[in-house]
Structures are given as C-alpha cells and as structure tokens.
Amino acid sequence: MKTNRRQFIGTGGVLAGAAALTPLFQSYKSDHSNFRKSKKGLQLSFEPYELQLKHVFTIASNSRKTTPVMLVKIEWEGFTGYGEASMPPYLGESHQTATNFLGSLDLAQFTDPFRMEEILEYVDRKEPGNAAAKASVDIALHDLVGKLMNQPWYRIWGYSPENTPVTTFTIGIDKPDVVHDKVKEAAPYKMLKVKISDGTEKQMIEAVRSVTSVPLCVDANQAWTDRQKALEMIYWFKEQGVVFVEQPMGKSNYDDNAWLTQNSPLPIVADEALQRLGDVQKISGAYSGINCKLMKCTGMREAHRMLELARSLGMKVMLGCMTETSCGISAAAQLSPIVDWADLDGNLLISNDPFKGVEIVDGKVTLPELPGIGITKI
C-alpha cells in the first residue's frame, strides 16, 4: 500500500514535535526526583463563571451579551495550572454539561503530570463531545507542566516569540453608527475582522471603510447559499482591501466551498467546517486554510497537531477564539509564532477578565516571559 506523502509529512511533524519534548521532560524529572517519587495525584477543581461582553455581539446566526465559561484548576505538589472552557450557546455546551463532564473525571489516579499523553487520552475518551470542557483540562495541564519546567510553552515547542502576528479585532454586525464607534475604539489594531450576513455585506464594509483603511478579513459564518453571488462579493471585497474570507458557505456544502476556493481571488478559510484533527485532511481540498480554535479541538495538544498537519498539506493556518478570558487566549497565543493570521481578541471583548496574560502591543500578539501559558490570576 502506498503512503500518502502529505499524510507522512503531517504525521511525522506531529511525532517529531512530541519527540522533541521528551528530553526536556526527562531532564526536568531527573533533577526533581522528589516529584517522580510523589504518590500524590492531580487535584482537579472547577467553578462556573459568566463573561460580560462590552458590546452586544452579533454574527449571522445570533446575538449575545454574555458567554458562560468554566474556570478550571489542576493542583499538584504546590503548583497550580489554570484552564478555561468557553461555551457560547451555539456550540452545545453549558455550565451543566461541563459540570457533569468534569465531575466525572478522576485525575487523582495520575501521580505524574508529565505523562500528558496518557492523561489527555483518558480525558478525551471519557465521553464523546464536550470539546470545550476537555480543552479546559488540557490548558490547565499545559500550564501546570510549563510551571514545573519553569518555561513558557512557546519556548518548550521551540518557537520564536518575535514571530507572532498581529491580531484582528472583531467588529460584529450592527447599525452603521454603532460600527463607526466600534471601529474607532479598535484604532490600536492593525487588522479588523468584520462579521457579515447575507444582505449586510456592503453596508458593513462601507461603514468600516468610512473610518479606517487597515486590512480587513471577512467572516460570513456560513451566511451565503449562492456560490456565484458569493464569488462576486469576494471580488468586491478584494477591491476594499479584504485579505481573506472565513467560512463563506455552509460547513456541509463541500462542493460549493471547493468551487469558491478554486475561483476566489482571496484565500477561503474553514471555521465551522473544522473541529478536530481528523477534519483537516477531509477539508483540505475545499479550503485554502484553517481557523483552529482550542475550544473546538479540545485544547493545545490537538491544536498543535492540527496546525502542523495543515502546514504539511500546503494550507494557510490561523488561530481563532471564542469570547474568552486571558487564560484561554494566552494558551492559544503560545502557538501564535507559527501561524499566518491570528484572531485572538476574545479577552478584549469582555469587561470582567479574572486573569492577566498575553498583551497586544501596537496590534501585535506579545507573549509574556512567564512559565506555562503565561498568565497570572488577578
């Protein structure tokens, strides 16, 4: 049987990345034999939290003013790792589902947090779904292990922090005067993401363009159903300084998205069509790139693999987010030095962030020199 070269490269990159961590883990553990001998298991705790958005957030399918999240801690030998599950209602998770899932986990059976693959495989196989709840455990475990190693994850992975991209700042669908105000508030950002729905495209772009000339990307959230109309609109977008278009048509409409990608003058990026690692290969023929979100793919471990696989398939890569605290955003930002684009503004859209972490300096994602995922509790 012939091996698909792209599959080999993608899998090889994932395995190489995992192998690169082994000497670091072994070195740390050899210098801290008291940890290796510990009989104490990991202690998981969690509490519900409600994010308050600064503005009503509207996309093609819904509006909201709050987002439920679950704040998670994993404690071990005096160290604490923090995690988060952000659960916008349209994804199907809630405080109740997260409570049920996290309450079913027995992390105390694990006495060595460095056995990350074993721990996260256990979490993933516990029940299907629950991607955001699983991501909260993944993030907390990465934060814990990074703190034990006294290193940030971008350094553990071997990434250069100066290579981080600018982040987009999201402008939700609204009336022109409100859009004007939102764009003025976003003046420090060097790129904007504009949400549109079928029929609001020109109104939204023209409202934004009346205030700023910065590059734009457009997120249709599956709004279009007519591929010819979509293509005509994308040509108009290009004239308006749009850089790429995200999820133009329905996630199950593979053929029309593939046709659009083939004929579009701009890259077409998958969002709703992409959930987990297995989806990357499936959609590679229908999109130019992927928007990877920790809350959909179960966390940092799988996001890392997805980005490397997409790269091996010749696709553009992007990191996205939900409305999240600085915990979730800072976790994703550890991967930002290897992406083409970032949409890591979820913490900037809320008024009650309980963490301090990654910062945006002159529009650019700026990673803190802190171990783990780089956050402090406020």
N, C-alpha and C positions, 0 to 999 in steps of 0.2 A: 504494500500500500504506500503511495506517495505521501510525503509530508508536505502540507501547505507551507511554503517558505514564510509567509507572513505570520501564520499561526506559530511557527517555530520561533521566529524572532520575538513575537509578542510574549510567548510563554517563557522563552529564555530570558527576556528582560526582567520579567516578574521574578523568576527564580534567582537571577543574578542579584537583584535588589535584596531579596531575602537573605541570600548567602552573604552579602556584604555586611549585614548586621551581626552575623554570628560571632566574628572575632571581637567586636565591641562588647557584646553581651558577656562572652566568656571572660574577657579581660576584666570587666567590671566585677563579675561574680567571683573571680579568683582573688580579687583584692578585698572582697567583702564576704568572707566565708561565713560570718555570723548570719548573714541573710540567707545564704544557701542552706544553713542548718536550721533555719526557723521552721517551727511547726505551726505558726500562726497562719490562718487562712485569710484571704482577701475579704474585706468587710464592705458590702455594698449598701448604700442608703440613697434615698431619693425624696424629693418634695416637689409638688406642683407649683407652678408659677405662671403668671399671666403677663405677657408683654403688652405694653401700651404704646400704640403707634402714634407718631407725631401728627400724621395726617391720615384720613381715610384712604385706604389702599385699594385701588380698583384695577382689575385686569379684565380680559374679555369675558370671563365667566362669573365673576363675583366681586364683592366688596367686603372689607372688614376693617375694624378699628383696633382689634386685639388679636393676639396669637397665643394659644396655650403652649407652654413648654414644660418639660420636666427637667429639673436640675439634679444631677447625679454626683455622688462621691464614691470613690473606691479608696479605702484606707488600708495601709499595711506598714507595720513596723515604724509608726510615727510619721509616715509620709502620706499625703493626700493627693489624689488625682481627681480633677473635675471634668464632668461631661455634661452634655445637654441633648435633649430631644426637642426639636421644634416641630410642632404638629398643626400646620394650617389645616382647617377642616376638610378641604377638598382632597387631602391625601388619605383620609380614612382613619387616622389615629387620633387619640384623645387622652385626656388625663386618666380616664378609666382604663382604656386599653393598655396604656403604658404602665399604670399601677399593677394591672393584672400580670403583664409580662414580666416586669422587673421583679415583682414579688415572687414569681415562680422560679427565679434563678437561685442557684446555690453556689456562689463564688467562694464560699468558705472552704470548699473542697480543694481549692487551689492554694498551695503554700508558696509558690514561686511565680511572681508576676512576669518574669522574663519568658515564661512559656506562653507567649502571646498567641501563637497559632492554635495551640490546644484550647486555650481559654475562649478565644473568639469563635472557633469552630463549635464549641459547646453552646455558646450563646446563639449563634446563627441557626443551629439545628434544633434548638429547644422548641420553637414553634415557627410556622411559616409567617411571612409578613412582618409586621412590627419593625420596619426598617429604621425609623427614627429612634425608637426605644433601643434597638441594637446599636445604633450609632452612638447613643449616649454612653453606653458601656465601653465601646471601642475608644471613644475620645478620652474618657476618664482613665482607661488603662494606658493609653499612649502618654497621657500627661503624667501619670504615676511613674512609668518606666523611664521617661525622659528626666524626671526629677531624681530618680535613683541614680541615673547616669550623670546627672548634673549637666545635661546637654539639651539644647532645643532640637526638635525633630528635623528641621531643615538641615542641621549640621550632621545629625546621625545618618540622614539619607545622602549626604554629600552635596547638598545644593548651595549655590552662591546667593546670599541674601540681596546682593546688589542687582540681581537679575529679575527681581519681582516686577510685575507690570503695574500700570495704573489700574485703578478700579473704576468701573462705571458707577454712576449714581442713578437710581431708578426714578423715573417720572411716570406715575400712574395716570390712567385715563381720567380726565377731568375737563371742566369748562376752561376756555382759553385764558381767562383772567387768573384762575387758580394755577394753571400750568405756568403762566408767566411768573407768579410768585415762587412756585417750587423751583423753577429753573434759576431764578435769582439767588435763592438760598443755596443752590448747588454750584455757585460760581467757583469754589476752590477745586472742583473736579474737572479733569481733562477729557472726560468722555461720559456721555449720558446714555442710559438705556431708556427707550421710550416704549411704553406699553400702548398697543393699539387694538382695536376691534374692527370688524368688518363695517366700514362706513365712517370710521373716525380717523382713518389714516392721514389724510391730508390736513385735516383740522389740527391734529396733534403735532405733526411735524412742522407745520407753518407756525403754530403757537410757540414751539420751542425755538425755531429759527428766528423769530422776531426778537429774541432775547440773546441768543448765543450762536457762535459759529463753530463750537467744538465738535469733534467727530461724534457720530451717533451710532447706536445699534438699535434695532427694532425687534421687539418681542411680540409676536402675534398670538401666542398661547393657543394655537390651533384654530384661529378665527376664520381663516379662509376656506372656502369649499370649491371655488372655481380656479383651477390652476392657471388658466390664461389670464384672468384678471389679476391673480397674484403676481405673475411674471411682469405684467405691465406696471403694476405698482412698484415692484422691486427695481425696475429700470428708473422709475421716477425717484425712488429712494436714493439710488446711486447719485443722481444729479444733486440731491440735497445733502450729500456728504455722509450718507449712511455707510458703515463699514461691513456689517453682516446682518443677516436676518435669522431670528431664532424661531423654531417650530412654527412655520407658516401654515401648515395644514394638519388635519387630524393625525394623531400618532399611529393609528392603524392603517392609514392611507399610504402604504409603502410606495405604490407605483407613481402616484401624483407627486409625492415628495421627491422621488428619484428623478422624475421628469423635470421638476423645478430645479433641482440641483444641477442637472446636466445643462440646462439652458440659462440659468441665472448668471447675471454679471457679478453677483455678490455671493460669498460663502453662505451656505444654509446649515444652521447648527441645530442638532437634535436636543430637545429638552424632555418634553413629556414622553417622547418615544424611547427614552433611555432611562433605565432604572439601575440595573446591576451589570456586573462584568459580562455575563452571558449575552447581554444585549448589544455589546459593542460590535462584535463580529456580524451579528444579524443585520444591523442597520448600516454597516459601513458602505454599502452600495447606494444608499438613498440620501446620504447627508455628507457635507464637506467636513463637519466637525461635531464634537460632542460638548454638552454642558454638563459637567459632573458635579453632583451635589451630595454632600455627606449624608444628609438626612434621607435621601432616597436609596443610597447604595450601601448603607449600614456602617459607614464611617471611614476613617483614614486608611485602614489596611486595604479595603477594596477600592477606594478612590485612587490610591497609588497604583494599583494594578490596572485599573481602567485607563488611566492616563498613559501609562507605558504601552499598553496594548493598542490604544488608538493611535499613538505616535507611530508604532510599527506598521500600522495599516495606512499610513500616509495622511491621517486626518488631523485637522486643527483641534486644539484642546482648550477648554475653558473651565474655570471653576466658578460655580454659582452658589447660591444660598437661598434660604428662606428668610423671613424676619427672625433673627436670632440674637442672642446676647453675644458679647465679645468672646465668650467661651467657644461657641461653635465656629464663629468667624475666624478666630485665631488658630483653631485646629486646621481649618481648610487652608489658611494662609501659609502654613508650613510647606504646602505643596506648590505655592504660587510661583516660585522661581522657574518652574519648568513649563508654564502654560503660556499660550498666546494671548489670552484675554482673561480678565477676572471681573466678576460681578459680586464683590464681597462687601456689600454696603448694608447688610441686614441689621447690624447693630447701630448704624447711623440713622435708621428709620424709627428707633424706639426711644422712649423718654425715661425708662427705668432699668437701665443696664446694671446688673449687680457685679460686673467684672470690668477690669481694665486689661487691655491686651494690645493686639495689633493696632497700629495707627496709620492714618492716611496723611502723608506729608507731601504737599504740592501735588495732590492727586494720586500719589504712588503708594502702593502697599508697602509698609515699612515694618519689618519684623523686629520685635524686641529681643534683647540679649538676655532672655530668661529661659530656664530649662523647661522641658516638657512642651506644652503647646504655647507657652509664653504669656500666661495670664496671672493676675493677682485678684483676689476677692476684695471687693470694696466694702 
